[in-house]
Amino acid sequence: MMLRGPALPASPPAVARVLREAGYLLQENPTHPHPDKVRFFERARPNQLWQTDLFTFVLKRQNRRVYLVAFLDDHSRYLLSFGLHASQSTALVLEVFRAGVAAYGTPEEVLTDNGSQYVTWRGESAFHKELKQRGVRQIVAAPRHPQTLGKIERFWGTLWRECIQTAVFLDLADARTRIGHFIDWYNFHRVHKGVGGLVPADRFFGAAPEMLDSLRERVAANALELARNGVPKPPFYVTGQLGGQNFSLHAEGERVFLSREGGARHEVDLVPPTAVAGQTKMPAAVCPDGSPTAEITARAEDESASPSLPASNEQEGGRP
């Protein structure tokens, strides 16, 4: 990170020397034998294998559960496309897959779990038919073995801890845009030990540096801040005098408080202002958004009305 940021190369011995000069003590602990670790697999080049999975969480302001699907390149950990919807439907998965193919080409294989969006116990699922038409092989992970989809499972944990857990989204559309910005930051800025300290985009576009440069120009430097907090709002503070008494009206985050002279302060509700021309808007993210259109949404609602397996979630954020 020192090399990528301020361009300061530093070897471990150099870091240790600086720490000693600063008064830190070095304590070396001997290693102990440990059981053999789980072996990892990785495809040799981009677009050989995509991993896909669904993640669910609750929009805090609306107390509404939503479902996020994404496709991740196995070789580079690059997030290729995503979609956010109010139901966990096959239509959502297909739209996100098509968005990824349109942007980055067709993969050779796709790795999925046994979710009803990907696999059916009788006949062929709509997702499998789509893959077969495009000449893509579907690999299905063993039941109750999430380690097979470990790369995208790891991304869900990163997304939850570094963005969704503390973010307060205004609505579904705001969540889509801000999650898109987090994915941009993850793809182009967040270094990853699994890809040798590079960022996913470094590996995915290794053979096409001119494409990588053009996409990086579109990623705002404050992508992570936009993902976590949205478009910064101007400070709000009003003070004056009414009936011979001073008062003030000020904002703390998204809450507004009224304070009167000699009295306690009270929280007040304000009617949201209507949009005005030229108002600052959230810029579009680079990552393709495959969230369904109105037609797909109607079809997904019909699909969700049919009997399906219930989603089990132990936490507010998790997998369906």
Order of alpha helices (4+ residues) and beta strands (2+ residues): alpha-beta-beta-beta-alpha-beta-alpha-beta-alpha-alpha-alpha-alpha-alpha-beta-beta-beta-beta-alpha
